[in-house]
Amino acid sequence: METFSQRTGLVPKRQELQLHDMDARLRSALWNVLCRAGIHDADAWASEIVDLIWSLNMGRPLDEAPERQWRAGWIKQRFTEGAWYEVYDALEAAVETARRPWSQAPVSYNDLCRAFNQMLRIEGSAYGVIDGKVTPIVDPIQLEAADGALARTNQLGLEAPHAHLRKANAFLAQRPDPDCANAIKEALTAVESLCSTLTGERHRGLKPGLDELRQRGVALHGALKKGLENLYGWASDDPGIRHGGPAAPSVELAEARLAVVVCSSVVTFVVEKARTAGLL
């Protein structure tokens, strides 16, 4: 929320998204999410978070972790004083523990992700939480597209497309450097596997799968179908994306984000069209 002092120009507003840094406001906002979630009154949850960071992120023996009564304070120190990427590691640990069926977290996984995403957006972070992973984003539309496709495929039991979308987002969230080529590959494979799932046939490439869907009554506009085929063709032609090559793939983060957003939206779109056509 923009304050009076920012609106009147008395306090400068941050103009750039925080990509490789994190100011004090963002750190405090993220820590406050855990405060409002009740971290100070949830010793068991705090212990779960510390155990995850201590053993997996830091590779330290658990019997050397901070004493139980000091764990919430240790997590706060991680948020307020750690390197910017350590803050996101701690955020992911909090989200991961809240996601566990046996978690002692006093807040649900979905509510925690929503609260973190709200603060990330308000404070100008270049990241958002998608499928439990801190992922570089462009705007809330990307967040909605990715989360919506994951939720829809999971709800309908579309296991293969769901798995490929999860991998695409995980590659995009990889730190310190996103794996852009594999993010694109998995995003496109999600669409391809959706076609195979809906038709019950394995296709060689995306075009035959889209053709089969149209024959079975899924209404895909010709221009939209052609655009998807061109996107698939680009990924096939660029060495190292869909097929191995002697040179490193020449793709950047912006292209990977575009591919993941577009393919996520296409998956949701095709699923709804397939439902209308009676294929689901």
Secondary structure as UniProt FT lines:
FT   HELIX           4..7
FT   TURN            8..9
FT   HELIX           24..37
FT   HELIX           39..41
FT   HELIX           43..52
FT   HELIX           53..57
FT   HELIX           62..64
FT   HELIX           68..70
FT   HELIX           71..81
FT   HELIX           84..99
FT   TURN            101..102
FT   HELIX           109..122
FT   TURN            123..124
FT   STRAND          127..130
FT   TURN            131..132
FT   STRAND          133..136
FT   HELIX           140..155
FT   TURN            156..157
FT   HELIX           159..173
FT   HELIX           180..199
FT   HELIX           206..215
FT   TURN            216..217
FT   HELIX           222..237
FT   TURN            239..241
FT   HELIX           253..276
FT   TURN            277..278
//
